[in-house]
């Protein structure tokens, strides 16, 4: 059984993926990744470059390079329900 077969939660797959970033909790390293799919309990990432020697037990998944939120021009919530602001 492959890893994808053993995951029980419904997955949302992204046709081209989304560019995201992994960053160490203490900020000592950062890696570019592609977000392939997500569910309520996890995500599948393709990491660019080596992850050998990195502490991967805890990390931040950055959805933007700057950490900024997306807000529409009129200050209202975006029309796209996939993008949330708080």
Phi and psi in degrees as a GROMACS rama.xvg file:
@    title "Ramachandran Plot"
@    xaxis  label "Phi"
@    yaxis  label "Psi"
@TYPE xy
-80.8693  166.727  UNK-2
-58.5618  -43.6243  UNK-3
-64.4147  -29.6927  UNK-4
-74.076  -27.3542  UNK-5
-84.8319  -12.4097  UNK-6
-78.5547  125.675  UNK-7
-91.5371  -30.0824  UNK-8
-71.0075  149.913  UNK-9
-64.4864  131.22  UNK-10
-100.141  144.035  UNK-11
-108.278  115.511  UNK-12
-98.417  142.404  UNK-13
-106.339  121.028  UNK-14
-53.9712  -47.5398  UNK-15
-106.033  -3.62698  UNK-16
75.8138  167.218  UNK-17
-120.91  137.725  UNK-18
-74.1779  122.573  UNK-19
-136.021  -178.677  UNK-20
-137.833  141.547  UNK-21
-99.7229  138  UNK-22
-138.904  138.501  UNK-23
-59.9194  148.533  UNK-24
-55.1948  -38.0807  UNK-25
-90.9887  3.11899  UNK-26
77.1645  10.9309  UNK-27
-78.6015  -17.5776  UNK-28
-147.5  159.367  UNK-29
-151.538  140.822  UNK-30
-133.245  140.11  UNK-31
-74.5274  144.004  UNK-32
-144.765  167.729  UNK-33
-116.332  125.05  UNK-34
-81.9358  112.432  UNK-35
-88.8111  -48.2488  UNK-36
-155.712  163.857  UNK-37
-140.307  159.476  UNK-38
-143.516  -175.194  UNK-39
-68.0419  -21.8875  UNK-40
-115.12  0.52133  UNK-41
-177.836  -178.075  UNK-42
-147.195  151.362  UNK-43
-107.158  125.422  UNK-44
-121.568  145.074  UNK-45
-109.294  115.506  UNK-46
-93.3411  132.565  UNK-47
-85.9485  131.441  UNK-48
87.5518  -179.793  UNK-49
-81.7232  143.276  UNK-50
-114.401  6.23534  UNK-51
-61.133  131.589  UNK-52
84.7674  -5.13203  UNK-53
-84.8669  145.052  UNK-54
-81.1585  105.599  UNK-55
-105.989  11.0078  UNK-56
-66.7991  -38.7638  UNK-57
-134.646  137.386  UNK-58
-160.802  164.904  UNK-59
-94.9526  140.125  UNK-60
-103.868  107.87  UNK-61
-92.9615  124.238  UNK-62
-87.2877  -13.325  UNK-63
-134.763  157.694  UNK-64
-71.0827  -23.4286  UNK-65
-106.635  -11.7764  UNK-66
82.1177  7.05747  UNK-67
-73.4889  150.648  UNK-68
-86.282  159.098  UNK-69
-98.5619  122.597  UNK-70
-130.254  137.612  UNK-71
-68.2574  165.175  UNK-72
-60.2999  -31.8507  UNK-73
-89.4214  6.93664  UNK-74
80.7313  -2.54385  UNK-75
-86.2539  166.186  UNK-76
-60.5996  144.424  UNK-77
-60.6951  151.624  UNK-78
-69.5427  -27.9076  UNK-79
-77.4956  114.142  UNK-80
-67.3085  -13.3607  UNK-81
-75.7133  -15.2568  UNK-82
-111.278  116.56  UNK-83
-113.524  145.602  UNK-84
-123.014  154.754  UNK-85
